[in-house]
Structure formats: C-alpha cells, structure tokens
Amino acid sequence: MELRRVQMTGGSSFVVTLPKDWITEMRIKKNDPVGLIVQPDGTLLVTKKTTDEPLQRVKEIDLGHITDPSFLFRLLIGTYITGFTETRISSKQRFPPFVRSVVRDFTQMTIGQEIVEENDTLIVIKDLLNPAEMPFDNTLKRMFVIVRNMHGDAITALETHNRVLATDVINRDLDSDRLNWLIARQTNMIMQNPALSRKMEVSVGMAMYYHIISRIIERIGDHAVRIAENAQPIMDIDLDLKIVTALKKASVLSMNLFDKSIVSFFNADLKEAHKTIESVSALENICGDISNMAFKQETVTAISVSYVAESIRRAGEYSADISENVINYIVEEDRSLHRRPAGK
C-alpha cells in the first residue's frame, strides 16, 4: 500500500495527489476528469470511468474443434457467471446441429440472455438484464422458497408413493440453479465494476457472502433432488411406519434449521445463528437412528432409506454452514451484537 498525506488548500478544501504510475497507465492528462465513488464500506474509489454505464465485455468463442455439446454448454455458463455482456460464437464452417440446440438450452436456463444475431457461422448472445433490477435479497429469498418446497415435496412424494411429484422435484432443481448462477454473475460484475456495488447498495464483501450462501442453498436443493431420486426405488414398498415417522421428524428438524439460518442472515442475528449450529447434533442423532432401523430392512429399502436420511442430515448441516457464514458476515460488517431481530 502506498501512503499519501492529505493536504489543505484554500482553507477549506482537502487535496491528495495521485500516483504518477497510475496516471501514466490510465493515460490521464491535465484537466481530465476522474470519478470518485464512495463505497458502501466507506472506502473511496478513484476511477477513470466517469459514467454509470455498465462495463461492456465481449467473449469470443471460436467453435474450432469443439465437438462436445456439454463442453460448449459449460463454456457458455462460464461466460455468463464471469459477467460477459456479449458472447459471440463463430465458426469458419456451417454450425453443426448441436450448436443451436446448446445455445437454445443456455438462453432458456439463464436469466437475461438473448440471441440478437444468428446465421450459419455466427451466433451473438447479449445480456439484456440490468443487474441492479435484481436485488440480492429478492433472489436469495426466492431460492430459499424454491428449495424448501422441493425438500418438503420430496418427503411427501416418498410418504405418499407419488412418482409424479418426485419427478417434479427433480425438474425444479433448474430453478434453483439459474438463480444461483445469477447471484454468481452479479457478484463477479460487482468485483469488476465497483460502481455497480453502489447501485445495488451492497459492498463487495457482502456480495461475496450472498454468493457463498446461494451456493449452499443450491446444494440443499441438490439433496432434495437426491431424496426424490432415492424415493423412487421404494415407491411400491410399504415402509415400516416407524421409519416413515422418523424420516418426517428428521425432515421437519432439518428444515427448521434451514429456516432459522436464513432468518438469522436477513435479521443479522448472531445468537440465532449460533443456536442453529448447536442444534445440528440432534438432527445427526435422529438420522443415525434411521440408518440403524434401515439396516434391518431388505437391501433395496435399506439403501434407499439410508440415502434419504443422509440427504436430510446434509441439508441440516448445510444450514449450519449458512449460520457460520452469517456470524462471519455480521462480524465483518461490524453489526451490533445486541441488535434486536425484526419481529421480536
């Protein structure tokens, strides 16, 4: 870090000189304007950029020797998450059929991506979404609702032998994924363009916590999918009532931990976050008992029930991970340890 002393001029104005190397690198000349942006964390950003227009970043993808549709799809997701505002897919020869199919899937599975130009050798995808119009709070709350409902429906599908509902839970996982990708994208865009941080009223550090927590919620959603998948092999089996009751009890406890972890985040509640972490052991004990009961069943039942119990346990443990990040976030943001949570 380079230190510079603040000087006073004219009796009321404060002045600090800028590093010559930076001035030269930015090609700033005498009388050129520079932008000053006060960040949410109190730091002051000096930038050559003097407008609030979003950064336009273009990614060129030369199809070249790409023949694997999965590889192309992952490249497109990578350009989306890292914050490129335009993606140009080109080829010296006519596109093979899989390219248009992959691009179509990509635009349907992401938020704000649209094809704006297309011919036999070029496809241009542009981002039409203003990141500031999708606040982190709203996206994270929506993810929470989706994932919590997925988990509840997966348990209901197991209990009621409802294959259609189990399949629906699996299909809904995409809704969670696309919101997680959006938060990851916005976080990267904020890191690249601090002016966006001010527009969204969130510090870079806080954006990182939203990203971390959204990723954990997405993993809880993955375990809801696993519950639905492992329920299917035993749909035609009448489970022991004790096992069903224990699974429902564990599920309720797991989702209570999930609820409390999210509430503690939005209320900046240290004590609630700590209680959530301390409560995980009770869930682990119940899930252990379920596994022991499952071992007395037939092989298919034993395996499926054990996997379901494992996913319920992991969902609760991920909720504790959220609570640990809540504590870190509150301490870093220097929130009051005695703040009274909303609604209490």
Protein Blocks (a to p, Z undefined) as FASTA:
>chain_A
ZZdddddehhlaccddddfklmmmnopaehiacdddddfkopacddfblcfbdcdddddd
dfklafbfklmmmmmmmmmmnopabdcdddfbdcdfklmmmmmmmmmmpghiacfbdcfk
bccdddfbdfklmcfklmmmmmmmmmmmmmmmmmmmmmnopaklmmmmmmmmmmmmmmmm
mmmmmmmmmmmmmmlmmmnopafklmmmmmmmmmmmmmmmmmmmmmmmmmmmmmmpccdf
klmmmmmmmmmmmmmmmmmmmmmmmnopaklmmmmmmmmmmmmmmmmmmmmmmmmmcfkl
mmmmmmmmmmmmmmmmmmmmmmmmmmmmmmmnopafkbccehZZ
